[in-house]
């Protein structure tokens, strides 16, 4: 089921469905009156600033750079599939815009340092076909004059050229902006403007990454009778309403007891082996049947308590790092991730991961919870949510830091890097090429972005592709991917693991204050407003904010005093003051359990920007006492 639910959106690689946006009459605006898009539509006053006609993409683009953090929206395609619209952060928007403006000057100043073969490659990205025999001077002149040449192309042709790259051009709303972006992509490399990347199934038992702009989710309308309109509407609803809709779909699919049921009888001392054996005999239809759980030698009727105990114990077994299927995250020992070397620990590791995927799916189907938390990127993979280089931080913060530092080094060649990476398998180091003949390709300033993207692909997909694909297919055997698509990745963690019991008193007692908040601590007015907001928040809102600050909604067994940092040592939650000139939005540093909190002028201002940062503005503005 899972391998057929997701596909690559071929349109943008040729003439994109998204690129050929439909013209919308703003006075009726039938599409923009619902779902997440409607929120941005209303913020812009119904599009009055753009005249009588506006494309869906241009409307959304004007709201993109107002966000604190990068966000993604499900976007209905004309072919009844769901694609992604990227909402840029202020920082990323400014960075891309700066490169667009800097491009021409950079070309003129440094074009004479670019080898002939690289110039030909860049010109081809621009839609030009220079002759192989062209002299270097002519190629340099073509590059310098590329923006003038691009003026001869239509917006549609420019969009097609950009569409074959992995670059984001969602904020480009005029022909000149498309020209500037295309020239910058060709000159600086598409990695500087890279879209998010989404996992796709290859052959049903493997995975790859594709740019988010080329991904779409087939809702399989005939099979599930769910329209893209319904998914868009539900995606914009509060979490509780999403859960109610999801539970309803599960109840509709659940078979009656008299239509067949499954008896799960296991020995406590052989819980994993017995459960694995029973599940391996079940087909997809069986997974929607009523399950009766029984521990051998323990009489008693399963009224729900035995089922809850089984789900709790089987999750403990699967996530036990000594079994070898999972390992602790690179950040702490609270969250788990797939062990890339699981095949050395378990001969049938692929079957075990499919089994575990079925357990996750069945738990969701039966409103049970899995107490063990995965690292954040795995929730994104389950949803087909775009990932980026920033997600490496949740898996391997040291590797992420190295990738960041590489981008700040001017003389990258002096490091003598090639397109390989080193992995460690039970203490033995092995060299793995990131691309064919990678050991023979030096990393330079010009191919650095490709190196970083391939490194991300290796960390996030390549080394776990078979284990992850089996786990995802196991989930989708029980829960269709489209049912989960209404949730974001933070909500999915809450759905799977349940709402944590957050003791605000303990949280406050184990908080460190930095910067201008250090002297007064809890008595500083901004800090006082912050804790008033957290105390008045609902359990869902507290969990969402904890996810934002630490990367997970899970609280350590020993409470907030046991929060760990990226190095495995205790690192208490901290609040750092920052000037509003630097950012009006709170900023999180999950590896350090730290939030940068701007020095707001009022409690209302704090509530507004905290809500926008967490993308739960419609709920966050309704705190008790906030009227």
ZAROVO-214371 format. One line per 10 residues: number of its first residue (from 1); their letters; for each residue z, x, y of C-alpha. Coordinates in nm, 3 decimals. Layout:
NUM) A) Z/X/Y | ... $
***
This chain:
1) XXXXXXXXXX) 0.000/0.000/0.000 | 0.102/0.274/0.242 | -0.216/0.472/0.199 | -0.434/0.188/0.317 | -0.224/0.066/0.607 | -0.305/0.351/0.849 | -0.641/0.484/0.948 | -0.808/0.705/1.204 | -0.950/0.520/1.501 | -1.302/0.661/1.491 $
11) XXXXXXXXXX) -1.403/0.495/1.819 | -1.265/0.754/2.056 | -1.435/1.034/1.867 | -1.762/0.867/1.955 | -1.782/0.567/2.188 | -1.420/0.461/2.197 | -1.304/0.102/2.174 | -1.033/0.207/2.417 | -1.277/0.388/2.643 | -1.494/0.079/2.671 $
21) XXXXXXXXXX) -1.204/-0.120/2.810 | -1.254/-0.485/2.869 | -1.247/-0.602/3.230 | -0.954/-0.835/3.293 | -0.931/-1.098/3.560 | -0.590/-1.033/3.714 | -0.543/-1.396/3.815 | -0.544/-1.504/3.450 | -0.466/-1.172/3.280 | -0.436/-1.324/2.931 $
31) XXXXXXXXXX) -0.373/-0.993/2.754 | -0.135/-0.848/3.007 | 0.083/-1.157/3.018 | 0.257/-1.064/2.693 | 0.415/-0.772/2.517 | 0.516/-0.433/2.659 | 0.215/-0.425/2.891 | 0.345/-0.728/3.077 | 0.651/-0.532/3.189 | 0.435/-0.278/3.367 $
41) XXXXXXXXXX) 0.198/-0.547/3.494 | 0.485/-0.724/3.669 | 0.609/-0.397/3.819 | 0.270/-0.358/3.986 | 0.277/-0.705/4.136 | 0.019/-0.843/3.897 | -0.236/-0.577/3.987 | -0.286/-0.683/4.348 | -0.315/-0.319/4.453 | -0.631/-0.277/4.246 $
51) XXXXXXXXXX) -0.850/-0.562/4.362 | -0.972/-0.858/4.163 | -1.071/-0.668/3.851 | -0.880/-0.403/3.660 | -0.913/-0.247/3.315 | -0.619/-0.253/3.082 | -0.610/0.127/3.065 | -0.632/0.172/3.444 | -0.355/-0.079/3.499 | -0.123/0.100/3.257 $
61) XXXXXXXXXX) -0.221/0.442/3.393 | -0.083/0.365/3.738 | 0.262/0.310/3.587 | 0.255/0.611/3.358 | 0.407/0.872/3.585 | 0.714/0.668/3.677 | 0.893/0.733/3.347 | 1.184/0.971/3.291 | 1.068/1.062/2.942 | 0.741/1.034/2.758 $
71) XXXXXXXXXX) 0.707/0.694/2.594 | 0.453/0.520/2.373 | 0.335/0.159/2.359 | 0.154/-0.020/2.078 | -0.181/-0.128/2.219 | -0.402/-0.400/2.068 | -0.759/-0.289/1.998 | -1.064/-0.517/2.002 | -1.099/-0.470/1.623 | -0.752/-0.624/1.561 $
81) XXXXXXXXXX) -0.588/-0.288/1.493 | -0.299/-0.135/1.686 | -0.340/0.192/1.873 | -0.115/0.392/2.104 | -0.090/0.412/2.481 | 0.098/0.714/2.611 | 0.335/0.678/2.905 | 0.373/1.020/3.063 | 0.694/1.154/3.206 | 0.699/1.257/3.569 $
91) XXXXXXXXXX) 0.716/1.621/3.464 | 0.416/1.604/3.229 | 0.213/1.399/3.474 | 0.270/1.658/3.750 | 0.192/1.944/3.512 | -0.143/1.795/3.409 | -0.232/1.703/3.766 | -0.152/2.057/3.878 | -0.383/2.206/3.617 | -0.663/1.969/3.722 $
101) XXXXXXXXXX) -0.629/2.089/4.082 | -0.590/2.457/3.991 | -0.889/2.466/3.758 | -1.174/2.548/4.000 | -0.985/2.834/4.166 | -0.887/2.976/3.828 | -1.248/2.966/3.707 | -1.378/3.149/4.015 | -1.105/3.415/3.997 | -1.113/3.494/3.625 $
111) XXXXXXXXXX) -1.448/3.384/3.479 | -1.567/3.747/3.470 | -1.290/3.828/3.217 | -1.405/3.570/2.959 | -1.625/3.693/2.670 | -1.970/3.543/2.632 | -1.899/3.354/2.307 | -1.590/3.189/2.457 | -1.787/3.083/2.768 | -2.052/2.921/2.548 $
121) XXXXXXXXXX) -1.777/2.733/2.363 | -1.623/2.608/2.690 | -1.960/2.496/2.826 | -2.029/2.298/2.509 | -1.705/2.109/2.562 | -1.852/2.015/2.900 | -2.159/1.870/2.729 | -2.385/2.161/2.816 | -2.592/2.347/2.559 | -2.644/2.701/2.690 $
131) XXXXXXXXXX) -2.895/2.913/2.503 | -2.748/3.185/2.284 | -2.976/3.433/2.458 | -2.855/3.337/2.807 | -2.721/3.636/2.997 | -2.352/3.656/3.084 | -2.412/3.614/3.457 | -2.596/3.285/3.405 | -2.317/3.153/3.186 | -2.059/3.247/3.449 $
141) XXXXXXXXXX) -2.258/3.064/3.717 | -2.280/2.755/3.492 | -1.903/2.762/3.444 | -1.833/2.799/3.816 | -2.065/2.510/3.895 | -1.954/2.287/3.608 | -1.792/2.020/3.826 | -2.114/1.975/4.025 | -2.310/1.935/3.700 | -2.063/1.679/3.569 $
151) XXXXXXXXXX) -2.128/1.459/3.872 | -2.459/1.368/3.707 | -2.280/1.201/3.415 | -2.152/0.845/3.407 | -1.787/0.755/3.356 | -1.872/0.641/3.005 | -2.036/0.974/2.922 | -1.740/1.165/3.064 | -1.504/0.951/2.858 | -1.704/1.023/2.543 $
161) XXXXXXXXXX) -1.686/1.399/2.605 | -1.311/1.382/2.660 | -1.272/1.155/2.359 | -1.391/1.420/2.113 | -1.106/1.648/2.224 | -0.736/1.604/2.151 | -0.664/1.588/2.524 | -0.480/1.305/2.698 | -0.681/1.150/2.981 | -0.505/0.814/2.997 $
171) XXXXXXXXXX) -0.403/0.863/3.362 | -0.758/0.937/3.479 | -0.876/0.620/3.654 | -1.170/0.743/3.864 | -1.485/0.938/3.789 | -1.362/1.238/3.985 | -1.035/1.242/3.792 | -1.232/1.238/3.465 | -1.444/1.529/3.591 | -1.138/1.728/3.696 $
181) XXXXXXXXXX) -0.966/1.664/3.362 | -1.273/1.755/3.152 | -1.324/2.079/3.344 | -0.955/2.167/3.306 | -0.958/2.086/2.934 | -1.260/2.313/2.882 | -1.113/2.594/3.089 | -0.744/2.592/3.000 | -0.779/2.449/2.648 | -0.704/2.102/2.516 $
191) XXXXXXXXXX) -0.357/2.211/2.406 | -0.239/2.198/2.768 | -0.328/1.829/2.774 | -0.265/1.748/2.411 | -0.197/1.394/2.305 | 0.078/1.316/2.059 | -0.009/1.350/1.691 | 0.036/1.091/1.416 | 0.048/1.141/1.041 | -0.230/0.981/0.839 $
201) XXXXXXXXXX) -0.274/0.948/0.466 | -0.535/1.164/0.296 | -0.629/1.042/-0.049 | -0.309/0.842/-0.082 | -0.086/1.131/-0.191 | -0.113/1.374/0.100 | -0.083/1.370/0.478 | -0.247/1.522/0.782 | -0.202/1.498/1.159 | -0.453/1.343/1.399 $
211) XXXXXXXXXX) -0.434/1.293/1.777 | -0.258/0.967/1.863 | -0.568/0.853/2.052 | -0.764/0.857/1.725 | -0.505/0.669/1.520 | -0.482/0.297/1.464 | -0.278/0.075/1.236 | -0.461/-0.191/1.038 | -0.242/-0.500/1.043 | -0.425/-0.641/0.738 $
221) XXXXXXXXXX) -0.439/-0.988/0.894 | -0.574/-1.170/0.589 | -0.293/-1.036/0.371 | 0.006/-1.074/0.603 | -0.111/-1.342/0.849 | 0.026/-1.141/1.143 | -0.181/-1.097/1.456 | -0.184/-0.808/1.702 | -0.065/-1.060/1.964 | 0.248/-1.131/1.760 $
231) XXXXXXXXXX) 0.322/-0.760/1.710 | 0.278/-0.689/2.081 | 0.512/-0.971/2.175 | 0.778/-0.872/1.921 | 0.759/-0.505/2.023 | 0.883/-0.601/2.369 | 1.178/-0.810/2.246 | 1.544/-0.698/2.238 | 1.658/-0.529/1.918 | 1.847/-0.832/1.784 $
241) XXXXXXXXXX) 1.539/-1.053/1.812 | 1.329/-0.790/1.636 | 1.580/-0.777/1.352 | 1.576/-1.157/1.321 | 1.194/-1.157/1.298 | 1.198/-0.874/1.043 | 1.462/-1.044/0.828 | 1.253/-1.360/0.836 | 0.950/-1.174/0.698 | 1.163/-1.028/0.420 $
251) XXXXXXXXXX) 1.302/-1.370/0.326 | 0.951/-1.517/0.310 | 0.842/-1.240/0.072 | 1.148/-1.254/-0.152 | 1.086/-1.412/-0.491 | 1.319/-1.682/-0.619 | 1.571/-1.595/-0.890 | 1.403/-1.834/-1.133 | 1.069/-1.656/-1.076 | 1.214/-1.340/-1.223 $
261) XXXXXXXXXX) 1.489/-1.093/-1.148 | 1.571/-0.729/-1.223 | 1.891/-0.617/-1.396 | 2.001/-0.270/-1.280 | 2.261/-0.151/-1.533 | 2.375/0.208/-1.483 | 2.648/0.449/-1.588 | 2.854/0.584/-1.301 | 2.849/0.936/-1.443 | 2.467/0.923/-1.473 $
271) XXXXXXXXXX) 2.396/0.709/-1.168 | 2.095/0.901/-1.040 | 1.920/0.947/-1.375 | 1.979/0.587/-1.488 | 1.868/0.436/-1.156 | 1.562/0.661/-1.145 | 1.463/0.552/-1.496 | 1.492/0.181/-1.415 | 1.302/0.203/-1.085 | 1.020/0.402/-1.244 $
281) XXXXXXXXXX) 0.943/0.105/-1.469 | 0.911/-0.140/-1.179 | 0.587/-0.242/-1.010 | 0.548/-0.343/-0.646 | 0.598/-0.714/-0.721 | 0.924/-0.640/-0.903 | 1.063/-0.481/-0.587 | 1.058/-0.822/-0.415 | 1.260/-0.983/-0.691 | 1.634/-1.050/-0.694 $
291) XXXXXXXXXX) 1.826/-0.742/-0.814 | 2.147/-0.778/-1.013 | 2.352/-0.457/-1.021 | 2.605/-0.368/-1.289 | 2.804/-0.056/-1.370 | 2.826/-0.015/-1.747 | 3.172/-0.099/-1.884 | 3.278/-0.276/-1.564 | 3.262/-0.649/-1.598 | 3.231/-0.858/-1.286 $
301) XXXXXXXXXX) 2.990/-1.076/-1.101 | 2.769/-0.912/-0.840 | 2.827/-1.126/-0.530 | 2.704/-0.851/-0.303 | 2.986/-0.599/-0.333 | 2.839/-0.420/-0.635 | 2.498/-0.400/-0.466 | 2.650/-0.249/-0.152 | 2.838/0.006/-0.360 | 2.525/0.099/-0.556 $
311) XXXXXXXXXX) 2.319/0.158/-0.238 | 2.599/0.369/-0.092 | 2.646/0.581/-0.404 | 2.276/0.631/-0.479 | 2.215/0.749/-0.123 | 2.502/0.997/-0.157 | 2.342/1.132/-0.474 | 1.990/1.162/-0.330 | 2.106/1.329/-0.009 | 2.341/1.569/-0.186 $
321) XXXXXXXXXX) 2.196/1.905/-0.078 | 2.299/2.055/-0.414 | 2.043/1.828/-0.584 | 1.772/2.007/-0.385 | 1.566/1.712/-0.257 | 1.708/1.724/0.095 | 1.866/1.987/0.315 | 2.073/1.970/0.631 | 1.879/1.966/0.955 | 1.839/2.288/1.149 $
331) XXXXXXXXXX) 2.069/2.143/1.415 | 2.381/2.032/1.225 | 2.509/1.912/0.889 | 2.513/1.549/0.996 | 2.142/1.466/0.952 | 1.911/1.544/0.663 | 1.549/1.643/0.620 | 1.320/1.703/0.323 | 1.368/2.038/0.150 | 1.025/2.207/0.154 $
341) XXXXXXXXXX) 1.121/2.390/-0.168 | 1.230/2.075/-0.352 | 0.968/2.137/-0.620 | 1.166/2.445/-0.728 | 1.489/2.246/-0.755 | 1.346/1.938/-0.930 | 1.051/1.940/-1.170 | 0.962/1.580/-1.086 | 1.041/1.597/-0.714 | 0.734/1.389/-0.616 $
351) XXXXXXXXXX) 0.855/1.102/-0.838 | 1.206/1.134/-0.699 | 1.078/1.105/-0.341 | 0.879/0.795/-0.429 | 1.193/0.659/-0.595 | 1.396/0.733/-0.284 | 1.130/0.570/-0.063 | 1.162/0.258/-0.278 | 1.541/0.267/-0.229 | 1.497/0.281/0.150 $
361) XXXXXXXXXX) 1.245/-0.002/0.135 | 1.465/-0.215/-0.092 | 1.769/-0.151/0.131 | 1.574/-0.272/0.434 | 1.443/-0.568/0.235 | 1.795/-0.670/0.128 | 1.968/-0.600/0.464 | 2.160/-0.311/0.308 | 2.221/0.018/0.490 | 2.168/0.382/0.403 $
371) XXXXXXXXXX) 2.460/0.567/0.559 | 2.295/0.910/0.551 | 2.087/0.977/0.861 | 1.748/1.149/0.866 | 1.638/1.379/1.147 | 1.452/1.197/1.422 | 1.093/1.299/1.330 | 1.123/1.125/0.992 | 1.182/0.789/1.156 | 0.868/0.854/1.359 $
381) XXXXXXXXXX) 0.671/0.934/1.044 | 0.786/0.609/0.881 | 0.657/0.414/1.183 | 0.339/0.616/1.234 | 0.487/0.711/1.573 | 0.336/1.004/1.767 | 0.515/1.339/1.744 | 0.486/1.647/1.964 | 0.607/2.005/1.979 | 0.939/1.879/2.120 $
391) XXXXXXXXXX) 1.015/1.721/1.781 | 1.041/2.067/1.625 | 1.372/2.101/1.810 | 1.530/1.844/1.577 | 1.409/2.030/1.266 | 1.430/2.397/1.365 | 1.562/2.461/1.718 | 1.521/2.838/1.689 | 1.152/2.802/1.603 | 1.112/2.554/1.888 $
401) XXXXXXXXXX) 1.270/2.800/2.131 | 1.029/3.072/2.018 | 0.730/2.845/2.075 | 0.855/2.764/2.424 | 0.906/3.131/2.510 | 0.555/3.221/2.393 | 0.411/2.994/2.660 | 0.595/3.190/2.929 | 0.464/3.533/2.824 | 0.159/3.659/3.013 $
411) XXXXXXXXXX) 0.071/3.952/2.784 | 0.081/3.759/2.457 | -0.142/4.015/2.287 | 0.135/4.276/2.308 | 0.333/4.080/2.047 | 0.063/4.143/1.781 | 0.089/3.792/1.639 | -0.169/3.641/1.405 | -0.232/3.289/1.276 | 0.030/3.310/1.003 $
421) XXXXXXXXXX) 0.393/3.208/0.970 | 0.675/3.330/0.749 | 0.869/3.097/0.523 | 1.176/3.167/0.312 | 1.200/3.028/-0.040 | 1.543/3.082/-0.195 | 1.588/3.409/-0.007 | 1.234/3.538/-0.064 | 1.005/3.560/0.242 | 0.643/3.457/0.209 $
431) XXXXXXXXXX) 0.356/3.473/0.459 | 0.152/3.152/0.497 | -0.176/3.133/0.695 | -0.193/2.854/0.954 | -0.572/2.834/0.914 | -0.832/2.996/0.687 | -0.823/3.375/0.728 | -0.534/3.332/0.973 | -0.405/3.680/0.896 | -0.724/3.821/1.050 $
441) XXXXXXXXXX) -0.707/3.616/1.375 | -0.499/3.756/1.661 | -0.305/3.522/1.888 | -0.429/3.557/2.246 | -0.368/3.374/2.570 | -0.687/3.175/2.508 | -0.599/3.051/2.159 | -0.221/3.026/2.209 | -0.224/2.645/2.235 | -0.412/2.619/1.906 $
451) XXXXXXXXXX) -0.156/2.852/1.748 | 0.131/2.637/1.876 | -0.029/2.314/1.753 | -0.096/2.462/1.409 | 0.263/2.589/1.398 | 0.386/2.238/1.478 | 0.160/2.095/1.207 | 0.301/2.342/0.956 | 0.664/2.260/1.041 | 0.622/1.883/1.069 $
461) XXXXXXXXXX) 0.366/1.807/0.796 | 0.206/2.086/0.592 | 0.516/2.222/0.419 | 0.641/1.874/0.317 | 0.316/1.678/0.298 | 0.343/1.574/-0.068 | 0.714/1.490/-0.064 | 0.682/1.292/0.260 | 0.372/1.102/0.147 | 0.549/0.995/-0.173 $
471) XXXXXXXXXX) 0.857/0.879/0.019 | 0.645/0.682/0.267 | 0.441/0.520/-0.008 | 0.765/0.421/-0.180 | 0.889/0.251/0.137 | 0.559/0.069/0.193 | 0.560/-0.064/-0.162 | 0.851/-0.282/-0.052 | 0.809/-0.315/0.326 | 0.457/-0.331/0.474 $
481) XXXXXXXXXX) 0.415/-0.077/0.751 | 0.311/-0.351/0.993 | 0.651/-0.522/0.962 | 0.824/-0.206/1.082 | 0.579/-0.147/1.368 | 0.776/-0.368/1.611 | 1.063/-0.115/1.615 | 1.081/0.217/1.792 | 1.214/0.518/1.605 | 1.565/0.491/1.750 $
491) XXXXXXXXXX) 1.584/0.123/1.653 | 1.465/0.210/1.302 | 1.758/0.447/1.260 | 1.996/0.165/1.357 | 1.818/-0.077/1.123 | 1.839/0.164/0.829 | 2.183/0.311/0.889 | 2.363/0.031/1.069 | 2.547/0.037/1.401 | 2.806/0.313/1.428 $
501) XXXXXXXXXX) 3.164/0.246/1.525 | 3.184/0.436/1.853 | 3.533/0.502/1.983 | 3.483/0.539/2.358 | 3.837/0.669/2.405 | 3.771/0.952/2.157 | 3.434/1.014/2.321 | 3.598/1.054/2.664 | 3.880/1.273/2.530 | 3.626/1.511/2.374 $
511) XXXXXXXXXX) 3.395/1.546/2.675 | 3.349/1.854/2.893 | 3.239/1.827/3.256 | 3.015/2.087/3.419 | 2.878/2.163/3.764 | 3.006/1.944/4.044 | 3.179/1.720/3.789 | 3.400/2.001/3.654 | 3.672/1.993/3.921 | 3.747/1.619/3.924 $
521) XXXXXXXXXX) 3.631/1.536/3.571 | 3.684/1.168/3.486 | 3.800/1.102/3.842 | 3.462/1.191/3.995 | 3.302/0.865/4.110 | 2.974/0.920/3.919 | 3.161/1.009/3.600 | 3.385/0.706/3.647 | 3.079/0.482/3.686 | 2.926/0.640/3.376 $
531) XXXXXXXXXX) 3.227/0.561/3.156 | 3.256/0.210/3.301 | 2.898/0.149/3.195 | 2.956/0.291/2.846 | 3.275/0.086/2.802 | 3.098/-0.234/2.910 | 2.798/-0.163/2.687 | 2.724/-0.345/2.365 | 2.743/-0.154/2.032 | 2.362/-0.132/2.031 $
541) XXXXXXXXXX) 2.350/0.013/2.382 | 2.618/0.271/2.303 | 2.433/0.374/1.989 | 2.106/0.410/2.182 | 2.271/0.632/2.441 | 2.437/0.845/2.170 | 2.093/0.888/2.009 | 1.952/0.996/2.343 | 2.224/1.259/2.399 | 2.268/1.401/2.049 $
551) XXXXXXXXXX) 1.950/1.305/1.860 | 2.132/1.071/1.619 | 2.349/0.761/1.630 | 2.584/0.908/1.370 | 2.936/1.010/1.467 | 3.096/1.291/1.256 | 3.371/1.189/1.012 | 3.625/1.374/1.228 | 3.509/1.187/1.539 | 3.360/1.324/1.859 $
561) XXXXXXXXXX) 3.578/1.631/1.828 | 3.353/1.735/1.537 | 3.015/1.722/1.714 | 2.809/2.028/1.624 | 2.545/2.222/1.812 | 2.226/2.385/1.688 | 2.422/2.686/1.552 | 2.651/2.476/1.331 | 2.955/2.538/1.549 | 3.156/2.264/1.719 $
571) XXXXXXXXXX) 2.994/2.179/2.051 | 3.163/1.894/2.236 | 2.971/1.637/2.436 | 2.925/1.752/2.795 | 2.810/1.598/3.123 | 2.638/1.832/3.369 | 2.578/1.735/3.732 | 2.226/1.771/3.873 | 2.077/1.695/4.213 | 1.862/1.383/4.240 $
581) XXXXXXXXXX) 1.595/1.607/4.394 | 1.557/1.769/4.053 | 1.548/1.439/3.865 | 1.658/1.082/3.927 | 1.678/1.025/3.552 | 1.941/1.154/3.310 | 1.813/1.437/3.093 | 1.930/1.514/2.741 | 1.970/1.846/2.560 | 2.027/1.727/2.205 $
591) XXXXXXXXXX) 2.085/2.071/2.055 | 2.377/2.117/2.294 | 2.505/1.754/2.296 | 2.467/1.763/2.674 | 2.340/1.512/2.926 | 2.238/1.608/3.279 | 2.364/1.322/3.497 | 2.226/1.300/3.853 | 2.476/1.256/4.135 | 2.400/0.890/4.203 $
601) XXXXXXXXXX) 2.493/0.711/4.524 | 2.602/0.389/4.354 | 2.687/0.241/4.017 | 2.382/0.013/4.044 | 2.160/0.319/4.081 | 2.317/0.479/3.774 | 2.263/0.163/3.567 | 1.901/0.135/3.679 | 1.797/0.488/3.585 | 2.003/0.505/3.266 $
611) XXXXXXXXXX) 1.832/0.187/3.151 | 1.484/0.315/3.235 | 1.554/0.644/3.061 | 1.653/0.470/2.737 | 1.364/0.223/2.761 | 1.607/-0.067/2.722 | 1.602/-0.174/3.085 | 1.592/-0.546/3.011 | 1.921/-0.518/2.817 | 2.085/-0.241/3.012 $
621) XXXXXXX) 2.088/-0.428/3.341 | 2.296/-0.703/3.182 | 2.624/-0.517/3.137 | 2.940/-0.715/3.196 | 3.058/-0.657/3.549 | 2.721/-0.521/3.661 | 2.614/-0.831/3.848 $
***
